[in-house]
């Protein structure tokens, strides 16, 4: 989970730069990457709940 938190932080930092530089292509890529990391995080949380 810590790796996902780190990835999310990195994506947020990159998104800030993409917004400030008006790089819409990078913004789109980062949104997709963020959604993927969030989905992975949610799946891991479901596994933890199932194992409790």
N, C-alpha and C positions, 0 to 999 in steps of 0.2 A: 504494500500500500504506500509505503514511503516513496517508492520509485514513481508511482503514479502522481503523488503530490509534487514531486520534483518536476515531472514532465509537464504538469499543469502550470506550474510556476514559469517554466521555460516558454511554454506556449503563450502565456499572458505577456511576458516580456517581449516576445517576438511580435505579438499582435500590436502592442503599443507602438513599436517601431513601424510596423506595416501601416497603421492608421496615420501616424505622423508623416510618413512619406507618401501617403495616398496610394499604396501598392495594393490594389483591390484583388489581384490574382493571389498574392501571398495571404491576404486576409481570408480568402475562400479556402485555401489549402489548410490554413491554421484552424479554421472553424471545423473542417472535416476531421482533422487530427484531434482536436479537443473533444469532439463528439465520440470519437473512437476510444479515447482514454477514459472518458466518463462512463461509457458503456462497459469497458473492462473493469473499472472500479465497482460499478454496480453489480457486475457478475461475481466479483470476488466477495462483495458484501453478502450476496445471496448464498454463496458457498459457506461462508462463516455462519450465517443464520441456520442453514440446513444442518451444519455439524454441531450445533449447540444442543 
